[in-house]
């Protein structure tokens, strides 16, 4: 009986391995996000795309006091942010009261992959890298 229980647990765990990328997003911490994230590329429908000319210097800087600065398409923005660790998303609230919701697909030490929760970005992964200060 003990052996069958161990085998069942092992098979259950191995069955979760293909879905491990989904579990990574559940372990989002505020401190892991406190960086300046620079736009690297986009991924959509199996292909990577470079940023447009007006996006080359884009970044999002998330600060510990829950404020942010961002350069988006060459324009500087600021506001406040919050992280929902259970839902694995970051919410940016601009000083204009507009809100962007970034669903976190992957968070590593130097990489961040998000999907903007907006109609025109819904299927586009946005890849950022942490810049050195």
N, CA, C and O atoms as a printed pandas DataFrame, in Angstrom:
     atom_number atom_name residue_name chain_id  residue_number  x_coord  y_coord  z_coord
0              1         N          UNK        A               1    0.827   -1.201    0.000
1              2        CA          UNK        A               1    0.000    0.000    0.000
2              3         C          UNK        A               1    0.865    1.255    0.000
3              4         O          UNK        A               1    0.547    2.233   -0.678
4              5         N          UNK        A               2    1.954    1.228    0.758
5              6        CA          UNK        A               2    2.829    2.371    0.839
6              7         C          UNK        A               2    3.501    2.634   -0.518
7              8         O          UNK        A               2    3.633    3.787   -0.927
8              9         N          UNK        A               3    3.914    1.596   -1.197
9             10        CA          UNK        A               3    4.559    1.735   -2.496
10            11         C          UNK        A               3    3.604    2.329   -3.522
11            12         O          UNK        A               3    4.005    3.184   -4.312
12            13         N          UNK        A               4    2.366    1.898   -3.522
13            14        CA          UNK        A               4    1.406    2.429   -4.484
14            15         C          UNK        A               4    1.122    3.906   -4.214
15            16         O          UNK        A               4    0.886    4.669   -5.151
16            17         N          UNK        A               5    1.140    4.313   -2.964
17            18        CA          UNK        A               5    0.933    5.714   -2.616
18            19         C          UNK        A               5    2.098    6.567   -3.126
19            20         O          UNK        A               5    1.881    7.664   -3.641
20            21         N          UNK        A               6    3.298    6.082   -2.989
21            22        CA          UNK        A               6    4.482    6.804   -3.465
22            23         C          UNK        A               6    4.445    6.905   -4.986
23            24         O          UNK        A               6    4.742    7.961   -5.546
24            25         N          UNK        A               7    4.086    5.821   -5.649
25            26        CA          UNK        A               7    4.001    5.825   -7.108
26            27         C          UNK        A               7    2.939    6.815   -7.567
27            28         O          UNK        A               7    3.160    7.559   -8.523
28            29         N          UNK        A               8    1.793    6.833   -6.900
29            30        CA          UNK        A               8    0.720    7.763   -7.258
30            31         C          UNK        A               8    1.194    9.211   -7.120
31            32         O          UNK        A               8    0.951   10.032   -8.004
32            33         N          UNK        A               9    1.869    9.520   -6.017
33            34        CA          UNK        A               9    2.362   10.883   -5.801
34            35         C          UNK        A               9    3.385   11.273   -6.853
35            36         O          UNK        A               9    3.374   12.401   -7.345
36            37         N          UNK        A              10    4.263   10.352   -7.198
37            38        CA          UNK        A              10    5.272   10.611   -8.210
38            39         C          UNK        A              10    4.619   10.878   -9.563
39            40         O          UNK        A              10    4.990   11.825  -10.256
40            41         N          UNK        A              11    3.654   10.051   -9.937
41            42        CA          UNK        A              11    2.955   10.251  -11.204
42            43         C          UNK        A              11    2.184   11.567  -11.212
43            44         O          UNK        A              11    2.138   12.262  -12.227
44            45         N          UNK        A              12    1.578   11.904  -10.073
45            46        CA          UNK        A              12    0.850   13.166   -9.967
46            47         C          UNK        A              12    1.802   14.341  -10.178
47            48         O          UNK        A              12    1.501   15.265  -10.933
48            49         N          UNK        A              13    2.957   14.297   -9.502
49            50        CA          UNK        A              13    3.945   15.366   -9.631
50            51         C          UNK        A              13    4.454   15.462  -11.062
51            52         O          UNK        A              13    4.551   16.560  -11.609
52            53         N          UNK        A              14    4.780   14.335  -11.675
53            54        CA          UNK        A              14    5.270   14.332  -13.047
54            55         C          UNK        A              14    4.206   14.855  -14.017
55            56         O          UNK        A              14    4.533   15.446  -15.047
56            57         N          UNK        A              15    2.962   14.640  -13.689
57            58        CA          UNK        A              15    1.875   15.165  -14.514
58            59         C          UNK        A              15    1.787   16.674  -14.456
59            60         O          UNK        A              15    1.267   17.303  -15.379
60            61         N          UNK        A              16    2.295   17.272  -13.368
61            62        CA          UNK        A              16    2.272   18.730  -13.239
62            63         C          UNK        A              16    3.433   19.415  -13.942
63            64         O          UNK        A              16    3.360   20.608  -14.234
64            65         N          UNK        A              17    4.497   18.683  -14.217
65            66        CA          UNK        A              17    5.692   19.280  -14.810
66            67         C          UNK        A              17    5.391   20.050  -16.091
67            68         O          UNK        A              17    5.905   21.158  -16.246
68            69         N          UNK        A              18    4.583   19.525  -17.023
69            70        CA          UNK        A              18    4.299   20.318  -18.234
70            71         C          UNK        A              18    3.598   21.644  -17.949
71            72         O          UNK        A              18    3.621   22.545  -18.787
72            73         N          UNK        A              19    2.985   21.774  -16.796
73            74        CA          UNK        A              19    2.274   23.006  -16.449
74            75         C          UNK        A              19    3.066   23.883  -15.490
75            76         O          UNK        A              19    2.536   24.853  -14.950
76            77         N          UNK        A              20    4.338   23.544  -15.276
77            78        CA          UNK        A              20    5.140   24.288  -14.299
78            79         C          UNK        A              20    5.303   25.751  -14.683
79            80         O          UNK        A              20    5.435   26.598  -13.800
80            81         N          UNK        A              21    5.299   26.078  -15.989
81            82        CA          UNK        A              21    5.413   27.480  -16.389
82            83         C          UNK        A              21    4.221   28.289  -15.901
83            84         O          UNK        A              21    4.345   29.496  -15.696
84            85         N          UNK        A              22    3.086   27.661  -15.712
85            86        CA          UNK        A              22    1.915   28.362  -15.193
86            87         C          UNK        A              22    2.055   28.626  -13.701
87            88         O          UNK        A              22    1.508   29.603  -13.190
88            89         N          UNK        A              23    2.780   27.768  -13.003
89            90        CA          UNK        A              23    2.939   27.927  -11.565
90            91         C          UNK        A              23    3.939   29.014  -11.220
91            92         O          UNK        A              23    3.861   29.596  -10.138
92            93         N          UNK        A              24    4.881   29.304  -12.115
93            94        CA          UNK        A              24    5.891   30.321  -11.845
94            95         C          UNK        A              24    5.233   31.656  -11.550
95            96         O          UNK        A              24    5.639   32.360  -10.625
96            97         N          UNK        A              25    4.234   32.003  -12.319
97            98        CA          UNK        A              25    3.568   33.293  -12.148
98            99         C          UNK        A              25    2.895   33.403  -10.789
99           100         O          UNK        A              25    2.682   34.515  -10.307
100          101         N          UNK        A              26    2.558   32.299  -10.163
101          102        CA          UNK        A              26    1.901   32.336   -8.868
102          103         C          UNK        A              26    2.862   32.733   -7.752
103          104         O          UNK        A              26    2.415   33.083   -6.660
104          105         N          UNK        A              27    4.176   32.687   -8.000
105          106        CA          UNK        A              27    5.165   33.011   -6.991
106          107         C          UNK        A              27    5.745   34.412   -7.189
107          108         O          UNK        A              27    6.948   34.614   -7.018
108          109         N          UNK        A              28    4.914   35.358   -7.540
109          110        CA          UNK        A              28    5.345   36.724   -7.792
110          111         C          UNK        A              28    5.491   37.455   -6.464
111          112         O          UNK        A              28    4.598   37.418   -5.618
112          113         N          UNK        A              29    6.628   38.117   -6.295
113          114        CA          UNK        A              29    6.804   38.924   -5.090
114          115         C          UNK        A              29    7.080   40.365   -5.493
115          116         O          UNK        A              29    7.644   40.631   -6.555
116          117         N          UNK        A              30    6.680   41.274   -4.644
117          118        CA          UNK        A              30    6.877   42.703   -4.897
118          119         C          UNK        A              30    8.362   43.008   -5.061
119          120         O          UNK        A              30    8.742   43.742   -5.974
120          121         N          UNK        A              31    9.199   42.462   -4.200
121          122        CA          UNK        A              31   10.624   42.796   -4.246
122          123         C          UNK        A              31   11.285   42.318   -5.533
123          124         O          UNK        A              31   12.231   42.948   -6.004
124          125         N          UNK        A              32   10.811   41.226   -6.108
125          126        CA          UNK        A              32   11.381   40.740   -7.372
126          127         C          UNK        A              32   11.067   41.691   -8.523
127          128         O          UNK        A              32   11.761   41.683   -9.540
128          129         N          UNK        A              33   10.041   42.500   -8.373
129          130        CA          UNK        A              33    9.637   43.429   -9.428
130          131         C          UNK        A              33   10.318   44.790   -9.327
131          132         O          UNK        A              33   10.252   45.581  -10.267
132          133         N          UNK        A              34   10.968   45.073   -8.202
133          134        CA          UNK        A              34   11.559   46.396   -7.962
134          135         C          UNK        A              34   12.826   46.585   -8.792
135          136         O          UNK        A              34   13.945   46.455   -8.294
136          137         N          UNK        A              35   12.623   46.887  -10.041
137          138        CA          UNK        A              35   13.726   47.067  -10.981
138          139         C          UNK        A              35   13.280   48.027  -12.073
139          140         O          UNK        A              35   12.118   48.429  -12.143
140          141         N          UNK        A              36   14.226   48.376  -12.914
141          142        CA          UNK        A              36   13.902   49.080  -14.147
142          143         C          UNK        A              36   13.889   48.033  -15.243
143          144         O          UNK        A              36   14.911   47.413  -15.539
144          145         N          UNK        A              37   12.729   47.843  -15.841
145          146        CA          UNK        A              37   12.531   46.830  -16.877
146          147         C          UNK        A              37   12.538   47.510  -18.242
147          148         O          UNK        A              37   11.710   48.378  -18.516
148          149         N          UNK        A              38   13.472   47.112  -19.087
149          150        CA          UNK        A              38   13.610   47.693  -20.420
150          151         C          UNK        A              38   12.990   46.771  -21.467
151          152         O          UNK        A              38   13.176   45.554  -21.440
152          153         N          UNK        A              39   12.257   47.378  -22.378
153          154        CA          UNK        A              39   11.608   46.623  -23.440
154          155         C          UNK        A              39   12.663   45.943  -24.310
155          156         O          UNK        A              39   13.611   46.578  -24.771
156          157         N          UNK        A              40   12.481   44.650  -24.523
157          158        CA          UNK        A              40   13.418   43.896  -25.344
158          159         C          UNK        A              40   12.794   43.482  -26.680
159          160         O          UNK        A              40   13.360   43.732  -27.744
160          161         N          UNK        A              41   11.617   42.844  -26.608
161          162        CA          UNK        A              41   10.993   42.331  -27.837
162          163         C          UNK        A              41    9.542   41.956  -27.552
163          164         O          UNK        A              41    9.075   41.999  -26.414
164          165         N          UNK        A              42    8.853   41.591  -28.619
165          166        CA          UNK        A              42    7.479   41.099  -28.547
166          167         C          UNK        A              42    7.447   39.679  -29.102
167          168         O          UNK        A              42    8.286   39.294  -29.916
168          169         N          UNK        A              43    6.471   38.918  -28.650
169          170        CA          UNK        A              43    6.280   37.563  -29.170
170          171         C          UNK        A              43    4.795   37.376  -29.460
171          172         O          UNK        A              43    3.945   37.578  -28.593
172          173         N          UNK        A              44    4.501   36.986  -30.700
173          174        CA          UNK        A              44    3.107   36.784  -31.080
174          175         C          UNK        A              44    3.048   35.757  -32.208
175          176         O          UNK        A              44    3.820   35.819  -33.165
176          177         N          UNK        A              45    2.131   34.826  -32.079
177          178        CA          UNK        A              45    1.890   33.808  -33.097
178          179         C          UNK        A              45    3.170   33.106  -33.537
179          180         O          UNK        A              45    3.397   32.908  -34.730
180          181         N          UNK        A              46    4.009   32.729  -32.563
181          182        CA          UNK        A              46    5.202   31.947  -32.848
182          183         C          UNK        A              46    6.391   32.722  -33.373
183          184         O          UNK        A              46    7.387   32.114  -33.764
184          185         N          UNK        A              47    6.323   34.043  -33.395
185          186        CA          UNK        A              47    7.438   34.847  -33.901
186          187         C          UNK        A              47    7.783   35.977  -32.945
187          188         O          UNK        A              47    6.910   36.534  -32.280
188          189         N          UNK        A              48    9.078   36.309  -32.884
189          190        CA          UNK        A              48    9.558   37.438  -32.094
190          191         C          UNK        A              48    9.656   38.669  -32.987
191          192         O          UNK        A              48    9.990   38.571  -34.168
192          193         N          UNK        A              49    9.359   39.832  -32.402
193          194        CA          UNK        A              49    9.421   41.092  -33.127
194          195         C          UNK        A              49   10.230   42.095  -32.324
195          196         O          UNK        A              49   10.125   42.154  -31.099
196          197         N          UNK        A              50   11.023   42.868  -33.011
197          198        CA          UNK        A              50   11.782   43.945  -32.382
198          199         C          UNK        A              50   10.847   45.120  -32.120
199          200         O          UNK        A              50    9.849   45.281  -32.822
200          201         N          UNK        A              51   11.156   45.942  -31.118
201          202        CA          UNK        A              51   10.351   47.146  -30.876
202          203         C          UNK        A              51   10.433   48.108  -32.072
203          204         O          UNK        A              51   11.424   48.127  -32.803
204          205         N          UNK        A              52    9.389   48.889  -32.249
205          206        CA          UNK        A              52    9.382   49.933  -33.279
206          207         C          UNK        A              52   10.421   50.997  -32.900
207          208         O          UNK        A              52   10.890   51.032  -31.762
208          209         N          UNK        A              53   10.770   51.847  -33.840
209          210        CA          UNK        A              53   11.786   52.880  -33.615
210          211         C          UNK        A              53   11.437   53.781  -32.429
211          212         O          UNK        A              53   12.323   54.176  -31.672
212          213         N          UNK        A              54   10.143   54.110  -32.264
213          214        CA          UNK        A              54    9.748   54.995  -31.156
214          215         C          UNK        A              54    9.641   54.257  -29.814
215          216         O          UNK        A              54    9.322   54.875  -28.798
216          217         N          UNK        A              55    9.901   52.951  -29.798
217          218        CA          UNK        A              55    9.834   52.160  -28.561
218          219         C          UNK        A              55   11.203   51.674  -28.077
219          220         O          UNK        A              55   11.292   51.014  -27.042
220          221         N          UNK        A              56   12.253   51.991  -28.806
221          222        CA          UNK        A              56   13.577   51.451  -28.503
222          223         C          UNK        A              56   14.036   51.774  -27.084
223          224         O          UNK        A              56   14.722   50.957  -26.471
224          225         N          UNK        A              57   13.689   52.912  -26.556
225          226        CA          UNK        A              57   14.114   53.306  -25.202
226          227         C          UNK        A              57   13.029   53.098  -24.146
227          228         O          UNK        A              57   13.147   53.627  -23.041
228          229         N          UNK        A              58   11.990   52.350  -24.456
229          230        CA          UNK        A              58   10.889   52.146  -23.509
230          231         C          UNK        A              58   11.327   51.349  -22.291
231          232         O          UNK        A              58   12.138   50.428  -22.389
232          233         N          UNK        A              59   10.777   51.717  -21.144
233          234        CA          UNK        A              59   11.062   51.018  -19.888
234          235         C          UNK        A              59    9.914   51.232  -18.921
235          236         O          UNK        A              59    9.076   52.115  -19.103
236          237         N          UNK        A              60    9.897   50.398  -17.882
237          238        CA          UNK        A              60    9.010   50.582  -16.730
238          239         C          UNK        A              60    9.885   50.435  -15.494
239          240         O          UNK        A              60   10.523   49.399  -15.302
240          241         N          UNK        A              61    9.918   51.458  -14.661
241          242        CA          UNK        A              61   10.683   51.432  -13.417
242          243         C          UNK        A              61    9.698   51.319  -12.252
243          244         O          UNK        A              61    8.936   52.247  -11.980
244          245         N          UNK        A              62    9.721   50.179  -11.572
245          246        CA          UNK        A              62    8.836   49.955  -10.422
246          247         C          UNK        A              62    9.617   50.229   -9.146
247          248         O          UNK        A              62   10.646   49.602   -8.893
248          249         N          UNK        A              63    9.128   51.163   -8.347
249          250        CA          UNK        A              63    9.841   51.599   -7.138
250          251         C          UNK        A              63    9.198   51.013   -5.887
251          252         O          UNK        A              63    8.022   50.650   -5.888
252          253         N          UNK        A              64    9.985   50.928   -4.827
253          254        CA          UNK        A              64    9.536   50.368   -3.558
254          255         C          UNK        A              64    8.451   51.160   -2.866
255          256         O          UNK        A              64    7.718   50.603   -2.049
256          257         N          UNK        A              65    8.322   52.457   -3.168
257          258        CA          UNK        A              65    7.261   53.260   -2.560
258          259         C          UNK        A              65    5.947   53.146   -3.337
259          260         O          UNK        A              65    5.018   53.927   -3.134
260          261         N          UNK        A              66    5.893   52.145   -4.238
261          262        CA          UNK        A              66    4.708   51.820   -5.039
262          263         C          UNK        A              66    4.370   52.887   -6.076
263          264         O          UNK        A              66    3.215   53.034   -6.476
264          265         N          UNK        A              67    5.396   53.635   -6.509
265          266        CA          UNK        A              67    5.247   54.541   -7.635
266          267         C          UNK        A              67    6.054   53.977   -8.802
267          268         O          UNK        A              67    6.901   53.103   -8.615
268          269         N          UNK        A              68    5.789   54.477   -9.988
269          270        CA          UNK        A              68    6.543   54.021  -11.152
270          271         C          UNK        A              68    6.773   55.178  -12.106
271          272         O          UNK        A              68    6.054   56.177  -12.096
272          273         N          UNK        A              69    7.790   55.012  -12.924
273          274        CA          UNK        A              69    8.043   55.865  -14.072
274          275         C          UNK        A              69    8.094   54.936  -15.271
275          276         O          UNK        A              69    8.567   53.804  -15.164
276          277         N          UNK        A              70    7.618   55.397  -16.389
277          278        CA          UNK        A              70    7.641   54.574  -17.593
278          279         C          UNK        A              70    7.847   55.449  -18.819
279          280         O          UNK        A              70    7.331   56.563  -18.908
280          281         N          UNK        A              71    8.607   54.921  -19.750
281          282        CA          UNK        A              71    8.745   55.527  -21.062
282          283         C          UNK        A              71    8.033   54.579  -22.003
283          284         O          UNK        A              71    8.447   53.433  -22.175
284          285         N          UNK        A              72    6.947   55.064  -22.618
285          286        CA          UNK        A              72    6.148   54.256  -23.530
286          287         C          UNK        A              72    6.012   55.007  -24.849
287          288         O          UNK        A              72    5.455   56.103  -24.901
288          289         N          UNK        A              73    6.517   54.415  -25.886
289          290        CA          UNK        A              73    6.511   55.023  -27.216
290          291         C          UNK        A              73    7.098   56.429  -27.187
291          292         O          UNK        A              73    6.593   57.340  -27.843
292          293         N          UNK        A              74    8.174   56.591  -26.417
293          294        CA          UNK        A              74    8.871   57.872  -26.368
294          295         C          UNK        A              74    8.282   58.904  -25.438
295          296         O          UNK        A              74    8.822   60.005  -25.336
296          297         N          UNK        A              75    7.194   58.591  -24.754
297          298        CA          UNK        A              75    6.580   59.541  -23.820
298          299         C          UNK        A              75    6.765   59.066  -22.391
299          300         O          UNK        A              75    6.617   57.880  -22.098
300          301         N          UNK        A              76    7.092   60.005  -21.495
301          302        CA          UNK        A              76    7.318   59.679  -20.092
302          303         C          UNK        A              76    6.003   59.721  -19.319
303          304         O          UNK        A              76    5.229   60.670  -19.441
304          305         N          UNK        A              77    5.764   58.688  -18.529
305          306        CA          UNK        A              77    4.565   58.580  -17.697
306          307         C          UNK        A              77    4.989   58.264  -16.267
307          308         O          UNK        A              77    6.110   57.816  -16.022
308          309         N          UNK        A              78    4.080   58.502  -15.331
309          310        CA          UNK        A              78    4.316   58.137  -13.929
310          311         C          UNK        A              78    2.979   57.826  -13.277
311          312         O          UNK        A              78    1.916   58.060  -13.851
312          313         N          UNK        A              79    3.058   57.294  -12.071
313          314        CA          UNK        A              79    1.849   56.952  -11.337
314          315         C          UNK        A              79    2.160   56.002  -10.205
315          316         O          UNK        A              79    3.283   55.956   -9.702
316          317         N          UNK        A              80    1.155   55.244   -9.811
317          318        CA          UNK        A              80    1.322   54.270   -8.736
318          319         C          UNK        A              80    1.067   52.872   -9.291
319          320         O          UNK        A              80    0.456   52.704  -10.346
320          321         N          UNK        A              81    1.549   51.876   -8.554
321          322        CA          UNK        A              81    1.372   50.507   -9.003
322          323         C          UNK        A              81    1.077   49.603   -7.822
323          324         O          UNK        A              81    1.364   49.936   -6.672
324          325         N          UNK        A              82    0.503   48.465   -8.128
325          326        CA          UNK        A              82    0.264   47.434   -7.121
326          327         C          UNK        A              82    0.460   46.092   -7.790
327          328         O          UNK        A              82    0.338   45.960   -9.008
328          329         N          UNK        A              83    0.767   45.102   -6.977
329          330        CA          UNK        A              83    0.927   43.746   -7.498
330          331         C          UNK        A              83   -0.101   42.849   -6.816
331          332         O          UNK        A              83   -0.283   42.911   -5.600
332          333         N          UNK        A              84   -0.758   42.031   -7.594
333          334        CA          UNK        A              84   -1.666   41.017   -7.070
334          335         C          UNK        A              84   -0.921   39.697   -7.188
335          336         O          UNK        A              84   -0.794   39.144   -8.281
336          337         N          UNK        A              85   -0.430   39.192   -6.062
337          338        CA          UNK        A              85    0.388   37.988   -6.096
338          339         C          UNK        A              85   -0.427   36.744   -6.401
339          340         O          UNK        A              85    0.099   35.798   -6.988
340          341         N          UNK        A              86   -1.688   36.719   -6.023
341          342        CA          UNK        A              86   -2.520   35.543   -6.317
342          343         C          UNK        A              86   -2.909   35.490   -7.787
343          344         O          UNK        A              86   -2.889   34.426   -8.405
344          345         N          UNK        A              87   -3.258   36.628   -8.334
345          346        CA          UNK        A              87   -3.670   36.676   -9.733
346          347         C          UNK        A              87   -2.510   36.862  -10.685
347          348         O          UNK        A              87   -2.688   36.806  -11.901
348          349         N          UNK        A              88   -1.317   37.083  -10.143
349          350        CA          UNK        A              88   -0.083   37.252  -10.913
350          351         C          UNK        A              88   -0.209   38.373  -11.951
351          352         O          UNK        A              88    0.005   38.161  -13.144
352          353         N          UNK        A              89   -0.558   39.556  -11.472
353          354        CA          UNK        A              89   -0.572   40.697  -12.372
354          355         C          UNK        A              89   -0.132   41.958  -11.638
355          356         O          UNK        A              89   -0.214   42.056  -10.413
356          357         N          UNK        A              90    0.330   42.901  -12.416
357          358        CA          UNK        A              90    0.705   44.228  -11.927
358          359         C          UNK        A              90   -0.294   45.204  -12.518
359          360         O          UNK        A              90   -0.638   45.126  -13.697
360          361         N          UNK        A              91   -0.751   46.117  -11.689
361          362        CA          UNK        A              91   -1.661   47.144  -12.150
362          363         C          UNK        A              91   -0.948   48.485  -12.069
363          364         O          UNK        A              91   -0.477   48.882  -11.003
364          365         N          UNK        A              92   -0.869   49.179  -13.195
365          366        CA          UNK        A              92   -0.270   50.504  -13.255
366          367         C          UNK        A              92   -1.389   51.534  -13.332
367          368         O          UNK        A              92   -2.218   51.493  -14.242
368          369         N          UNK        A              93   -1.411   52.455  -12.377
369          370        CA          UNK        A              93   -2.399   53.539  -12.405
370          371         C          UNK        A              93   -1.643   54.835  -12.683
371          372         O          UNK        A              93   -0.875   55.323  -11.854
372          373         N          UNK        A              94   -1.886   55.371  -13.870
373          374        CA          UNK        A              94   -1.194   56.574  -14.313
374          375         C          UNK        A              94   -1.769   57.798  -13.622
375          376         O          UNK        A              94   -2.878   57.760  -13.090
376          377         N          UNK        A              95   -1.001   58.893  -13.635
377          378        CA          UNK        A              95   -1.480   60.136  -13.035
378          379         C          UNK        A              95   -2.704   60.666  -13.781
379          380         O          UNK        A              95   -3.416   61.527  -13.263
380          381         N          UNK        A              96   -2.953   60.166  -14.978
381          382        CA          UNK        A              96   -4.132   60.537  -15.762
382          383         C          UNK        A              96   -5.358   59.704  -15.372
383          384         O          UNK        A              96   -6.423   59.849  -15.973
384          385         N          UNK        A              97   -5.211   58.836  -14.371
385          386        CA          UNK        A              97   -6.235   57.902  -13.883
386          387         C          UNK        A              97   -6.509   56.730  -14.824
387          388         O          UNK        A              97   -7.402   55.926  -14.556
388          389         N          UNK        A              98   -5.760   56.617  -15.919
389          390        CA          UNK        A              98   -5.865   55.422  -16.754
390          391         C          UNK        A              98   -5.157   54.274  -16.046
391          392         O          UNK        A              98   -4.227   54.486  -15.268
392          393         N          UNK        A              99   -5.609   53.059  -16.325
393          394        CA          UNK        A              99   -5.045   51.879  -15.672
394          395         C          UNK        A              99   -4.661   50.851  -16.726
395          396         O          UNK        A              99   -5.421   50.580  -17.656
396          397         N          UNK        A             100   -3.466   50.281  -16.568
397          398        CA          UNK        A             100   -3.025   49.147  -17.374
398          399         C          UNK        A             100   -2.837   47.958  -16.448
399          400         O          UNK        A             100   -2.290   48.086  -15.352
400          401         N          UNK        A             101   -3.293   46.812  -16.898
401          402        CA          UNK        A             101   -3.124   45.577  -16.141
402          403         C          UNK        A             101   -2.167   44.690  -16.938
403          404         O          UNK        A             101   -2.427   44.367  -18.097
404          405         N          UNK        A             102   -1.062   44.302  -16.306
405          406        CA          UNK        A             102   -0.053   43.477  -16.946
406          407         C          UNK        A             102   -0.078   42.087  -16.311
407          408         O          UNK        A             102    0.340   41.917  -15.166
408          409         N          UNK        A             103   -0.563   41.108  -17.046
409          410        CA          UNK        A             103   -0.576   39.732  -16.534
410          411         C          UNK        A             103    0.831   39.161  -16.662
411          412         O          UNK        A             103    1.405   39.148  -17.751
412          413         N          UNK        A             104    1.379   38.693  -15.558
413          414        CA          UNK        A             104    2.749   38.188  -15.549
414          415         C          UNK        A             104    2.762   36.740  -16.021
415          416         O          UNK        A             104    2.162   35.855  -15.411
416          417         N          UNK        A             105    3.463   36.533  -17.121
417          418        CA          UNK        A             105    3.597   35.181  -17.649
418          419         C          UNK        A             105    4.874   34.533  -17.119
419          420         O          UNK        A             105    4.909   33.328  -16.870
420          421         N          UNK        A             106    5.925   35.343  -16.948
421          422        CA          UNK        A             106    7.197   34.829  -16.440
422          423         C          UNK        A             106    7.916   35.947  -15.716
423          424         O          UNK        A             106    7.961   37.080  -16.193
424          425         N          UNK        A             107    8.482   35.624  -14.554
425          426        CA          UNK        A             107    9.304   36.561  -13.804
426          427         C          UNK        A             107   10.549   35.836  -13.354
427          428         O          UNK        A             107   10.482   34.914  -12.542
428          429         N          UNK        A             108   11.680   36.250  -13.880
429          430        CA          UNK        A             108   12.964   35.711  -13.467
430          431         C          UNK        A             108   13.777   36.823  -12.831
431          432         O          UNK        A             108   13.279   37.933  -12.643
432          433         N          UNK        A             109   15.027   36.530  -12.498
433          434        CA          UNK        A             109   15.874   37.556  -11.885
434          435         C          UNK        A             109   16.159   38.704  -12.840
435          436         O          UNK        A             109   16.261   39.856  -12.416
436          437         N          UNK        A             110   16.287   38.396  -14.129
437          438        CA          UNK        A             110   16.637   39.426  -15.097
438          439         C          UNK        A             110   15.637   39.550  -16.243
439          440         O          UNK        A             110   15.829   40.363  -17.147
440          441         N          UNK        A             111   14.571   38.748  -16.210
441          442        CA          UNK        A             111   13.591   38.794  -17.292
442          443         C          UNK        A             111   12.169   38.878  -16.746
443          444         O          UNK        A             111   11.849   38.329  -15.691
444          445         N          UNK        A             112   11.345   39.570  -17.485
445          446        CA          UNK        A             112    9.934   39.721  -17.157
446          447         C          UNK        A             112    9.156   39.614  -18.461
447          448         O          UNK        A             112    9.440   40.328  -19.423
448          449         N          UNK        A             113    8.177   38.723  -18.488
449          450        CA          UNK        A             113    7.322   38.578  -19.654
450          451         C          UNK        A             113    5.892   38.839  -19.196
451          452         O          UNK        A             113    5.398   38.188  -18.275
452          453         N          UNK        A             114    5.235   39.788  -19.838
453          454        CA          UNK        A             114    3.873   40.155  -19.459
454          455         C          UNK        A             114    2.981   40.173  -20.702
455          456         O          UNK        A             114    3.450   40.233  -21.839
456          457         N          UNK        A             115    1.703   40.119  -20.438
457          458        CA          UNK        A             115    0.702   40.328  -21.474
458          459         C          UNK        A             115   -0.194   41.459  -20.977
459          460         O          UNK        A             115   -0.838   41.339  -19.935
460          461         N          UNK        A             116   -0.229   42.549  -21.724
461          462        CA          UNK        A             116   -1.097   43.665  -21.357
462          463         C          UNK        A             116   -2.542   43.216  -21.523
463          464         O          UNK        A             116   -2.909   42.642  -22.549
464          465         N          UNK        A             117   -3.345   43.476  -20.525
465          466        CA          UNK        A             117   -4.749   43.082  -20.574
466          467         C          UNK        A             117   -5.538   44.165  -21.308
467          468         O          UNK        A             117   -6.327   44.901  -20.717
468          469         N          UNK        A             118   -5.297   44.232  -22.608
469          470        CA          UNK        A             118   -5.981   45.198  -23.478
470          471         C          UNK        A             118   -6.282   44.496  -24.798
471          472         O          UNK        A             118   -5.543   43.604  -25.214
472          473         N          UNK        A             119   -7.344   44.890  -25.441
473          474        CA          UNK        A             119   -7.780   44.210  -26.660
474          475         C          UNK        A             119   -6.684   44.075  -27.711
475          476         O          UNK        A             119   -6.531   43.011  -28.311
476          477         N          UNK        A             120   -5.919   45.140  -27.938
477          478        CA          UNK        A             120   -4.927   45.104  -29.009
478          479         C          UNK        A             120   -3.647   44.379  -28.615
479          480         O          UNK        A             120   -2.818   44.113  -29.486
480          481         N          UNK        A             121   -3.448   44.043  -27.329
481          482        CA          UNK        A             121   -2.259   43.322  -26.880
482          483         C          UNK        A             121   -2.586   41.948  -26.301
483          484         O          UNK        A             121   -1.675   41.250  -25.856
484          485         N          UNK        A             122   -3.813   41.551  -26.292
485          486        CA          UNK        A             122   -4.255   40.374  -25.558
486          487         C          UNK        A             122   -3.461   39.106  -25.865
487          488         O          UNK        A             122   -3.330   38.243  -24.997
488          489         N          UNK        A             123   -2.934   38.978  -27.066
489          490        CA          UNK        A             123   -2.213   37.760  -27.451
490          491         C          UNK        A             123   -0.736   38.029  -27.705
491          492         O          UNK        A             123   -0.043   37.195  -28.287
492          493         N          UNK        A             124   -0.258   39.177  -27.276
493          494        CA          UNK        A             124    1.138   39.546  -27.494
494          495         C          UNK        A             124    1.895   39.524  -26.178
495          496         O          UNK        A             124    1.520   40.199  -25.220
496          497         N          UNK        A             125    2.970   38.737  -26.144
497          498        CA          UNK        A             125    3.851   38.748  -24.980
498          499         C          UNK        A             125    4.820   39.913  -25.140
499          500         O          UNK        A             125    5.378   40.128  -26.216
500          501         N          UNK        A             126    5.011   40.660  -24.061
501          502        CA          UNK        A             126    5.967   41.759  -24.058
502          503         C          UNK        A             126    7.123   41.328  -23.159
503          504         O          UNK        A             126    6.934   41.057  -21.973
504          505         N          UNK        A             127    8.319   41.268  -23.738
505          506        CA          UNK        A             127    9.509   40.798  -23.020
506          507         C          UNK        A             127   10.347   41.991  -22.573
507          508         O          UNK        A             127   10.680   42.871  -23.367
508          509         N          UNK        A             128   10.680   41.999  -21.286
509          510        CA          UNK        A             128   11.524   43.026  -20.699
510          511         C          UNK        A             128   12.749   42.362  -20.090
511          512         O          UNK        A             128   12.723   41.176  -19.761
512          513         N          UNK        A             129   13.820   43.128  -19.941
513          514        CA          UNK        A             129   14.991   42.678  -19.211
514          515         C          UNK        A             129   15.333   43.729  -18.160
515          516         O          UNK        A             129   15.073   44.917  -18.348
516          517         N          UNK        A             130   15.914   43.281  -17.060
517          518        CA          UNK        A             130   16.281   44.203  -15.976
518          519         C          UNK        A             130   17.573   44.901  -16.354
519          520         O          UNK        A             130   18.578   44.252  -16.645
520          521         N          UNK        A             131   17.545   46.220  -16.347
521          522        CA          UNK        A             131   18.747   46.973  -16.697
522          523         C          UNK        A             131   19.646   47.135  -15.487
523          524         O          UNK        A             131   19.186   47.124  -14.345
524          525         N          UNK        A             132   20.918   47.285  -15.748
525          526        CA          UNK        A             132   21.894   47.519  -14.680
526          527         C          UNK        A             132   21.834   48.986  -14.283
527          528         O          UNK        A             132   21.677   49.866  -15.130
528          529         N          UNK        A             133   21.961   49.236  -12.991
529          530        CA          UNK        A             133   21.972   50.642  -12.533
530          531         C          UNK        A             133   23.374   51.038  -12.194
531          532         O          UNK        A             133   23.612   52.176  -11.790
